Amino acid sequence: MTEVWLRMLLWVTIGLALVLLLRRPARRMFGAGPAFTLWLLPAALIFAPLLPRGLAPAAAWSLPAIVVTSHAVAAADATVTLDWVRVLLVLWLAGAAAGLARLAVYYLRLRHGVRRVPIDWMPWLTDAAPGLEPSRVRMHAAGPAVLWALPRALILLPEDFAERFDNAATRELVLRHELTHARRGDACWSLSMEIACVLLWFHPLVWLARPRFRLDQELACDAASLRALPGRATSYAHALLDSVAVQPAPALISWLTEPQLKERIAMLARIPPGAFRRRTGFMAVAALLTGGLLIAGGQTPVDAATGSSARTQPSVDIAYKNSNPPKYPVDALRNREQGMVVLRVRVDAAGSVTKVDVDAAKTTASSAELQAAAVTAAEGWKFLPGQKNGKSVGGWITIPVIFSLEPTGTCPEGQAHAAKAPFQCEQVSSTAASP
């Protein structure tokens, strides 16, 4: 499982780096809409390692048994070792929990400050934006903005909205812009970005990408709004210049923030790309997403490094097994528990473990601790997968793990027949778990 997490982290890093490199060229060539769509790339790549990778469940093999031995006194002499994976996991969980709590508190405060608009606003709201439902409009000091809510996002307007934007045409532009945000589902995407920043709080590229995501979202909304209002680019620019800048806030899409002003005005001054270039841009982004999923998700054929000879049966990668051997649980040693745990390991075409089960019918070790120790070890292994028609294939691999108190590492008495038929005992490991 640790390998899957590392691969997810690697691919989201690659996705973020690609977006940060391609967003400006894509905007100039295809427009703001396709450029904003690029942000789907890291979101797709982070989940790509969870996709199945050439699994062939019909294939099944049995490997020699692994014997785990230890003297009973090993529990007393065992030294405490630091599990860095667990330490990092605890740190990540603590940071993520704190960030999610902070985001939840901030959102609840935003919702607490929301109030219904006065009745006398309804006429000019209807005139300014005929497609705007008055039930979605609320008063809030942070407006004009869009706030995520269920079942539909809310459009927030300040109490002095009519005075701040005293021109009816300007009010129409601002309201149509916020309505475009709501129709595009931008409030949901903005909240998703905030949650991603919380979950990846340790990643510097995420915090570098956050303000750029906000900017690309606003540019895409500007472009969509102006396509519905042709010939209004100059008035739109004046509305931006006349607005009061606010600071960016989590979970809120504000009408204008100071860092966005220059880029948004510059985009309005450029000739927008035509429909053909925009469609081409969306197709290019779709091709990039598809290629990324094929590579990161392992849907392309994978050949393992099996040497010159054609391998028909898989084998465990010794380096990975030795770095994570089965550990004899301390309590099992003290209780003098032993026996055989038969594992069914599902391996994909790249040799990675995707699932580990205990075959209860063939397992003779009733101790839950012995079974958990065997499963934990197998989850950290990597395999040289089997071959079929010259290609690597995945499938189920049966591996017996024998926990024996015998110092010689032989099969425990009464278990020899079960271990050698159909299995054979080999690869002795003498590792005791730390108390």
C-alpha positions in Angstrom: 0.0 0.0 0.0 2.9 2.3 0.7 4.1 2.0 -2.9 0.6 2.9 -4.2 0.7 6.1 -2.0 4.1 7.0 -3.3 3.0 6.5 -6.9 -0.1 8.7 -6.3 2.2 11.4 -4.9 4.6 11.1 -7.8 1.9 11.4 -10.4 0.1 14.3 -8.8 3.4 16.1 -8.7 4.0 15.4 -12.4 0.4 16.6 -13.1 0.8 19.8 -11.2 4.2 20.5 -12.9 2.7 20.0 -16.3 -0.2 22.3 -15.6 2.0 25.0 -14.3 4.1 24.8 -17.4 1.3 24.5 -20.0 -1.4 26.8 -18.7 -0.1 30.0 -20.2 0.8 28.6 -23.7 -2.6 26.8 -23.7 -4.4 30.0 -22.8 -2.7 32.0 -25.6 -3.3 29.3 -28.2 -6.7 27.9 -27.3 -8.3 30.3 -24.8 -9.0 30.5 -21.1 -11.6 27.6 -21.1 -9.3 24.8 -22.4 -6.5 26.2 -20.2 -8.6 25.9 -17.1 -9.6 22.3 -18.1 -5.9 21.4 -17.7 -6.4 21.4 -14.0 -8.2 18.0 -14.4 -4.8 16.5 -15.1 -3.4 16.3 -11.6 -6.9 15.3 -10.3 -7.0 12.4 -12.7 -3.3 11.3 -12.2 -3.5 11.1 -8.4 -6.2 8.4 -8.7 -4.7 6.7 -11.8 -2.5 4.3 -9.7 -5.7 2.9 -8.2 -6.9 1.6 -11.6 -6.4 -2.1 -12.3 -3.3 -2.8 -14.4 -3.6 -5.8 -16.7 -4.9 -8.1 -14.0 -5.6 -11.7 -15.1 -7.6 -13.2 -12.2 -7.8 -16.7 -13.9 -4.0 -17.2 -13.6 -3.0 -18.9 -10.3 0.3 -20.1 -9.0 1.8 -21.5 -5.8 5.2 -20.5 -4.4 7.4 -22.3 -1.8 6.6 -21.7 1.8 8.4 -19.0 3.8 9.4 -20.1 7.3 9.6 -17.5 10.1 11.5 -18.7 13.2 12.6 -17.1 16.4 13.8 -18.2 19.9 11.2 -17.5 22.6 13.7 -15.2 24.3 13.9 -12.9 21.3 10.9 -11.0 22.7 12.9 -10.0 25.7 15.9 -8.9 23.7 14.0 -7.2 20.9 14.9 -3.5 20.5 12.5 -0.8 19.8 12.7 0.4 16.2 11.0 3.5 14.8 8.4 2.9 12.0 8.9 5.9 9.8 6.0 5.1 7.6 3.6 5.2 10.6 5.3 8.4 11.9 4.8 10.1 8.6 1.2 8.8 8.4 0.4 10.2 11.8 1.9 13.6 10.9 0.0 13.7 7.6 -3.3 12.8 9.4 -2.7 15.4 12.0 -2.0 18.1 9.4 -5.0 17.1 7.3 -7.4 16.9 10.2 -6.3 20.4 11.4 -6.7 21.8 7.9 -10.1 20.2 7.4 -11.3 21.5 10.7 -10.1 25.0 9.9 -11.8 24.9 6.5 -15.1 23.6 8.1 -15.1 26.4 10.7 -14.4 29.1 8.1 -17.2 27.7 5.9 -19.7 27.6 8.8 -18.8 31.2 9.6 -19.5 32.2 6.0 -22.9 30.5 6.1 -23.7 32.1 9.4 -23.2 35.6 7.9 -25.6 34.9 5.0 -28.9 36.8 5.0 -31.8 37.0 2.6 -31.9 40.0 0.3 -34.6 42.7 0.8 -37.8 42.5 -1.2 -37.1 45.9 -2.9 -34.0 44.3 -4.6 -36.1 41.9 -6.6 -37.1 44.3 -9.5 -33.6 45.4 -10.4 -32.2 41.9 -9.8 -34.7 40.5 -12.4 -33.9 43.3 -14.8 -30.1 42.9 -14.5 -30.0 39.1 -14.9 -33.2 37.6 -16.2 -31.9 34.1 -15.7 -31.0 34.6 -12.1 -33.3 32.9 -9.5 -33.8 35.4 -6.6 -33.9 32.4 -4.2 -30.2 31.8 -4.9 -29.2 35.4 -4.0 -28.1 36.3 -0.5 -26.5 39.2 1.3 -23.0 38.9 2.7 -20.2 41.3 3.3 -17.7 39.2 1.3 -19.8 39.6 -1.9 -20.0 39.8 -4.9 -19.0 36.1 -4.7 -20.2 32.6 -5.2 -20.4 30.2 -2.2 -20.7 26.4 -2.4 -23.9 25.1 -1.0 -26.4 22.3 -1.5 -28.4 21.8 -3.6 -27.1 24.8 -5.5 -24.4 27.4 -5.1 -25.4 30.7 -3.6 -24.6 34.1 -5.1 -23.6 36.6 -2.4 -24.0 40.3 -2.8 -22.9 43.0 -0.3 -25.4 45.3 1.3 -24.1 48.3 -0.7 -24.2 46.4 -4.0 -26.6 48.8 -5.6 -24.6 51.9 -4.4 -21.2 50.4 -5.3 -22.3 49.5 -8.8 -24.7 52.4 -9.4 -24.8 51.7 -13.1 -27.4 49.2 -14.3 -25.2 47.9 -17.1 -22.3 47.3 -14.6 -24.6 45.5 -12.2 -25.8 43.3 -15.1 -22.1 42.4 -16.0 -21.3 41.5 -12.4 -24.4 39.4 -11.8 -24.0 37.6 -15.1 -20.4 36.8 -14.2 -21.5 35.3 -10.9 -24.3 33.4 -12.6 -21.8 31.9 -15.1 -19.7 30.7 -12.1 -22.8 29.1 -10.6 -23.8 27.4 -13.9 -20.4 26.1 -14.5 -20.2 24.5 -11.1 -17.1 26.5 -10.2 -18.0 26.7 -6.6 -17.7 22.9 -6.3 -14.3 23.0 -8.2 -13.1 25.8 -5.9 -14.0 23.8 -2.8 -12.3 20.7 -4.3 -9.1 22.7 -4.7 -9.3 23.8 -1.1 -9.7 20.2 0.1 -6.8 19.1 -2.1 -4.6 21.8 -0.5 -5.6 20.5 2.9 -4.9 16.9 2.1 -1.6 17.7 0.4 -0.6 20.4 2.9 3.0 19.3 2.8 3.4 19.6 -1.0 4.9 23.0 -2.1 3.6 22.7 -5.6 0.0 22.6 -4.4 0.3 25.9 -2.6 2.1 27.3 -5.7 -0.8 26.1 -7.9 -3.6 27.4 -5.7 -3.6 31.1 -6.7 -3.0 30.1 -10.3 -6.0 27.8 -10.2 -8.1 30.7 -8.9 -6.9 33.0 -11.7 -7.5 30.4 -14.5 -11.0 29.8 -13.1 -11.8 33.5 -13.2 -10.3 33.9 -16.7 -12.4 31.0 -18.0 -15.5 32.5 -16.4 -14.7 35.9 -18.0 -14.3 34.3 -21.4 -17.6 32.4 -21.0 -19.5 35.5 -19.8 -18.2 37.7 -22.7 -19.2 35.1 -25.3 -22.8 35.5 -24.0 -22.4 39.3 -24.0 -20.6 40.2 -27.3 -19.3 43.7 -27.7 -19.2 44.3 -23.9 -15.5 43.8 -23.3 -14.8 47.5 -22.7 -17.7 47.8 -20.2 -16.5 44.6 -18.5 -13.0 46.1 -18.1 -14.5 49.3 -16.6 -16.5 47.1 -14.1 -13.3 45.4 -13.0 -11.4 48.7 -12.6 -14.3 50.3 -10.6 -14.5 47.3 -8.2 -13.1 47.3 -4.8 -10.5 44.5 -4.5 -10.8 41.9 -1.8 -8.4 39.3 -0.4 -8.9 35.7 -1.7 -10.8 33.6 0.8 -11.1 29.8 1.0 -14.3 28.2 -0.3 -15.4 31.5 -1.9 -15.2 32.7 -5.5 -14.9 36.5 -5.2 -15.7 38.8 -8.0 -12.3 40.4 -8.0 -9.0 40.0 -6.1 -6.1 42.3 -6.5 -3.6 39.8 -7.9 -6.0 38.8 -10.7 -6.7 42.3 -12.0 -3.8 42.7 -14.4 -4.2 39.3 -16.0 -8.0 39.7 -16.4 -7.7 43.1 -18.0 -4.9 41.8 -20.3 -7.1 38.9 -21.5 -10.0 41.3 -22.3 -7.6 43.3 -24.5 -6.7 40.3 -26.6 -8.8 39.0 -29.5 -10.5 35.8 -28.2 -9.9 32.6 -30.0 -12.6 31.2 -32.3 -14.8 28.2 -31.7 -12.5 26.0 -33.8 -9.4 26.8 -31.7 -11.4 26.3 -28.5 -12.6 22.9 -29.6 -9.1 21.9 -30.7 -7.9 22.9 -27.2 -10.4 20.8 -25.5 -9.5 17.8 -27.7 -5.8 18.4 -26.9 -6.5 18.4 -23.2 -8.7 15.3 -23.6 -5.8 13.5 -25.4 -3.4 14.6 -22.7 -5.7 13.2 -20.0 -6.2 9.9 -21.8 -2.4 9.5 -22.3 -1.7 10.3 -18.7 -4.2 7.8 -17.4 -2.8 5.1 -19.8 0.7 5.7 -18.5 0.0 6.3 -14.8 -2.8 3.7 -14.6 -0.7 1.0 -16.2 -3.1 0.2 -19.0 -0.3 0.0 -21.5 1.4 -3.5 -21.7 4.0 -3.9 -19.0 6.9 -6.4 -19.3 8.8 -7.3 -16.2 12.6 -7.6 -16.0 12.7 -11.4 -16.3 16.1 -11.8 -18.0 16.7 -13.7 -21.2 14.7 -16.8 -20.3 11.0 -16.9 -20.6 9.5 -17.1 -17.1 6.2 -18.9 -16.8 5.8 -18.8 -13.0 6.0 -15.7 -10.8 8.5 -15.3 -8.0 8.8 -12.8 -5.1 11.4 -10.1 -5.5 14.0 -11.0 -2.9 15.0 -7.4 -2.4 11.5 -6.3 -1.5 10.9 -9.4 0.6 14.1 -8.9 2.6 13.2 -5.3 3.2 9.8 -6.3 4.7 10.1 -9.9 6.0 7.4 -11.4 8.1 7.9 -10.6 11.8 7.1 -13.0 14.6 4.6 -11.1 16.8 5.9 -10.7 20.4 2.6 -11.8 22.0 2.6 -14.9 19.8 6.1 -15.8 21.0 5.1 -15.4 24.6 2.0 -17.5 24.1 4.1 -20.0 22.1 1.8 -19.8 19.1 2.9 -21.2 15.8 1.4 -22.6 12.6 1.0 -22.0 8.9 -0.8 -19.0 7.3 -1.7 -19.5 3.6 -1.9 -16.2 1.8 -3.7 -15.6 -1.5 -1.9 -12.6 -3.0 -3.3 -10.8 -6.1 -0.6 -9.3 -8.3 -0.9 -7.1 -11.3 1.0 -7.3 -14.5 3.7 -5.0 -13.1 4.3 -7.3 -10.1 2.7 -5.0 -7.6 0.4 -6.4 -4.8 -3.2 -5.2 -5.1 -4.8 -7.5 -2.5 -3.9 -10.0 0.2 -6.3 -12.5 1.6 -5.9 -15.4 4.1 -7.0 -18.8 2.8 -8.9 -19.9 5.9 -9.4 -23.5 4.6 -5.7 -24.2 4.4 -4.5 -22.0 7.2 -3.6 -23.9 10.4 -2.5 -20.9 12.5 -5.6 -19.8 14.4 -3.8 -16.8 15.9 -5.1 -13.5 14.5 -1.7 -11.9 15.2 0.2 -14.5 13.1 -2.3 -14.0 10.2 -2.0 -10.2 10.5 1.8 -10.4 10.5 1.9 -12.5 7.3 -0.6 -10.2 5.5 1.3 -7.0 6.6 4.6 -8.4 5.2 3.0 -9.6 1.9 1.5 -6.1 1.3 5.0 -4.7 1.1 6.4 -7.2 -1.4 6.9 -6.9 -5.1 6.8 -9.8 -7.5 8.3 -10.8 -10.8 5.0 -11.6 -12.5 4.3 -14.7 -14.6 4.5 -14.8 -18.3 1.9 -15.7 -20.9 2.7 -15.6 -24.6 5.7 -13.5 -23.9 3.8 -10.9 -21.9 3.6 -10.3 -18.2 0.3 -11.2 -16.6 -1.2 -10.8 -13.2 -3.2 -13.2 -11.1 -3.5 -14.9 -7.7 -0.4 -16.4 -6.0 -0.6 -18.8 -3.1 2.2 -18.3 -0.5 2.4 -20.3 2.7 4.0 -18.5 5.6 5.0 -20.9 8.4 5.6 -19.5 11.9 7.8 -22.0 13.8 9.3 -21.9 17.3 11.9 -24.5 16.1 15.4 -22.9 16.1 16.5 -24.8 13.0 13.8 -23.3 10.8 12.2 -26.6 9.9 8.5 -27.1 9.6 6.9 -27.4 13.1 5.9 -30.8 14.2 2.5 -31.9 12.9 2.7 -29.3 10.2 5.4 -30.8 7.9 3.0 -32.7 5.8 0.7 -29.7 5.4 3.6 -27.6 4.4 5.1 -29.9 1.9 2.0 -31.1 0.2 1.6 -29.3 -2.0 4.1 -26.7 -0.6 7.8 -27.0 0.2 9.6 -25.1 3.0 12.4 -22.8 2.1 13.7 -19.2 2.6 14.1 -19.1 6.3 13.7 -15.8 8.1 14.5 -15.2 11.8 13.0 -11.9 12.6 11.2 -11.0 15.8 8.8 -8.0 16.1 9.6 -5.2 18.5 7.5 -5.1 21.7 
